[in-house]
């Protein structure tokens, strides 16, 4: 099993997916036909075209996954899967309605490389309970792909000591999540991503933080831990 889970698709001052182009190329090495899931955005056709052009520059052939039977056929015949970003609630809702959760999970556990960006990264976890989005639609449940045994929070923002904003910080919200849940949360700052690998579906995941910045690990009954790039603690 091989995954690359991006916090974001565009870094400040860079083009689309430029900051992680090497990781994406290595992930899909040997693959040609990539299934792209654009469900997180309303303009799925335009989103697919953007990804098709960017991946074409990397030598990859992208096929759009549509809702329904045609999309199932694309997923089954693909050599790799990319789930893009946008609204996480909408993404999960469309995946559930199309009955794609089990299919994507089985393909990835069988060895198909998986790329997620933002919402596509969040749905790789057990649930989407640590997303930043508004619930613009209501999925049947918050249960997601469960490809990794921890939650992910993308676009993580550190508190600004100079700000006069009195609302909750991202840290406060994640601490609140841990009041009711025991799963750890990996908070990814922009420009960072996770590379995940396992030798078998039931084997421990090897998780490596990539990019120039630290990630913040939240665990119940522990203070948040700043993790430098490199291997993260074992999650089982």
C-alpha positions in Angstrom: 0.0 0.0 0.0 1.4 3.4 -1.0 -0.2 6.8 -0.3 0.9 10.5 -0.7 -1.4 12.7 1.4 -1.0 16.4 0.6 -2.1 19.2 3.0 -2.7 21.5 0.0 -2.4 21.5 -3.8 -1.0 25.0 -4.3 1.8 26.6 -2.3 2.1 30.4 -2.1 4.1 31.6 -5.1 4.0 28.2 -6.8 1.9 26.5 -9.5 -0.7 23.7 -9.1 1.0 20.7 -7.4 4.5 22.1 -8.1 5.8 21.7 -4.6 5.0 17.9 -4.6 5.6 17.1 -8.2 8.5 14.8 -7.5 6.6 12.8 -4.8 3.7 12.5 -7.2 5.9 11.2 -10.0 7.5 8.7 -7.7 4.2 7.5 -6.3 2.8 6.8 -9.8 6.0 5.4 -11.2 5.1 2.5 -13.5 1.5 3.6 -13.7 -0.1 5.3 -16.7 -3.8 5.4 -16.3 -4.9 7.5 -13.2 -8.5 7.8 -12.0 -9.3 11.3 -10.8 -12.1 11.9 -8.3 -13.3 15.5 -8.6 -16.4 15.2 -6.3 -15.2 17.9 -3.8 -15.8 20.7 -6.2 -19.0 21.8 -8.0 -17.3 22.2 -11.3 -16.1 18.7 -11.7 -15.5 19.0 -15.5 -13.3 22.1 -15.1 -11.5 20.4 -12.2 -10.7 17.3 -14.3 -9.4 19.5 -17.1 -7.0 21.2 -14.8 -5.7 18.0 -13.4 -5.5 16.4 -16.9 -3.2 19.2 -18.1 -1.0 19.1 -15.0 -0.6 15.4 -14.9 0.0 15.3 -18.7 3.1 17.3 -18.0 4.2 14.5 -15.7 3.5 11.8 -18.3 0.3 10.6 -16.7 -3.0 9.9 -18.4 -5.9 11.1 -16.2 -9.5 9.7 -16.5 -12.4 11.4 -14.7 -14.4 9.4 -12.3 -18.1 10.3 -12.6 -20.8 9.4 -10.2 -22.4 6.0 -11.0 -21.5 3.0 -13.1 -19.1 4.7 -15.5 -17.0 5.9 -12.6 -16.8 2.4 -11.1 -15.5 1.2 -14.4 -12.8 3.9 -14.4 -11.7 3.1 -10.8 -11.6 -0.6 -11.5 -9.4 -0.2 -14.6 -7.1 2.5 -13.2 -3.5 2.0 -12.1 -3.6 4.8 -9.6 -6.1 7.0 -7.9 -6.1 10.8 -7.2 -8.8 12.3 -4.9 -8.8 16.0 -5.2 -9.6 18.8 -2.7 -12.6 21.0 -2.1 -15.4 20.5 0.4 -14.9 17.4 2.4 -18.5 16.9 3.2 -19.5 17.1 -0.4 -16.7 14.7 -1.4 -17.7 12.1 1.2 -21.4 12.4 0.3 -20.7 11.8 -3.4 -18.4 8.8 -2.6 -21.1 7.3 -0.4 -23.9 7.9 -2.9 -21.9 6.3 -5.7 -20.9 3.3 -3.4 -17.2 4.0 -4.0 -15.9 3.8 -0.5 -15.3 0.1 -0.4 -14.1 0.0 -4.0 -11.4 2.7 -3.5 -10.4 1.1 -0.2 -10.0 -2.4 -1.8 -8.0 -1.0 -4.8 -5.6 0.8 -2.5 -5.2 -2.0 -0.1 -4.5 -4.2 -3.1 -1.6 -1.9 -4.1 -3.0 0.9 -6.3 -1.1 4.1 -5.4 -3.4 6.8 -3.8 -2.8 10.5 -4.0 -5.0 12.8 -1.8 -5.0 16.6 -1.6 -6.7 18.5 1.2 -10.2 16.9 1.3 -8.8 13.9 -0.6 -6.3 13.6 2.3 -8.9 13.9 5.0 -11.1 11.1 3.6 -8.1 8.8 3.7 -8.5 8.7 7.5 -11.1 6.8 9.6 -13.6 9.8 9.6 -13.8 13.4 8.4 -14.4 14.8 11.9 -11.3 16.9 11.8 -11.9 18.7 8.5 -12.1 22.5 8.4 -15.1 22.7 6.1 -18.7 23.7 6.5 -21.1 20.8 6.2 -22.8 22.2 3.0 -24.3 18.7 2.5 -25.0 15.9 4.9 -23.3 12.6 4.1 -24.9 9.4 5.4 -22.1 9.2 8.0 -18.7 10.7 8.8 -17.0 7.3 8.2 -14.4 7.6 5.4 -11.8 5.3 3.7 -9.9 4.3 6.8 -6.6 3.9 4.9 -4.6 5.3 7.8 -5.4 4.8 11.5 -5.3 8.5 12.4 -7.2 11.6 11.7 -5.8 14.4 9.5 -6.2 18.1 9.7 -5.0 19.9 6.6 -4.0 23.6 6.1 -3.1 23.7 9.8 -2.8 27.3 11.1 -0.8 28.2 14.2 -2.3 30.8 16.6 -1.3 34.4 15.7 -0.2 36.1 19.0 -0.8 39.5 17.4 -4.4 38.7 16.4 -7.3 40.2 18.3 -9.7 37.5 17.0 -11.4 35.9 19.9 -12.8 32.9 18.2 -11.4 29.3 18.5 -8.0 28.5 17.2 -7.4 25.4 15.2 -5.6 23.9 18.3 -8.6 24.6 20.5 -10.9 22.7 18.0 -8.5 19.7 17.8 -8.2 19.6 21.6 -12.0 19.6 21.7 -12.1 16.7 19.2 -9.9 14.7 21.6 -12.3 15.3 24.5 -14.7 13.0 22.7 -12.4 10.8 20.6 -9.2 8.8 21.1 -7.8 8.7 17.6 -4.7 10.8 17.2 -4.7 13.7 14.7 -1.8 14.7 12.4 -2.1 18.4 11.7 -0.4 19.3 8.4 0.8 22.8 7.7 0.7 23.9 4.1 3.5 22.7 2.0 3.7 19.4 3.9 2.6 15.9 3.0 2.6 12.4 4.3 4.1 9.4 2.5 2.5 6.2 3.8 3.4 2.6 3.0 2.6 -0.9 4.3 3.7 -4.3 3.1 0.2 -5.8 3.5 -3.3 -4.6 4.3 -3.0 -5.7 7.9 0.6 -4.5 8.4 1.6 -1.4 10.4 1.7 1.8 8.3 5.0 3.5 7.9 4.3 7.2 7.9 6.9 9.8 6.8 6.4 13.6 7.0 7.8 15.4 3.9 8.2 19.0 3.1 10.1 21.8 4.9 7.8 22.2 7.9 7.0 20.4 11.1 3.6 18.7 11.7 1.7 18.9 14.9 0.6 15.6 16.5 -2.4 15.7 18.8 -3.1 12.8 21.1 -5.6 12.4 24.0 -4.0 12.9 27.4 -0.8 14.3 25.9 0.4 17.8 25.0 0.7 18.4 21.2 4.0 17.2 19.8 5.9 19.0 17.1 7.2 16.4 14.6 10.1 17.3 12.3 10.2 15.9 8.7 11.0 12.2 8.7 9.3 9.2 10.2 6.4 9.8 12.5 5.6 7.7 15.6 4.1 4.3 14.9 0.3 4.3 14.7 -0.2 0.5 14.3 
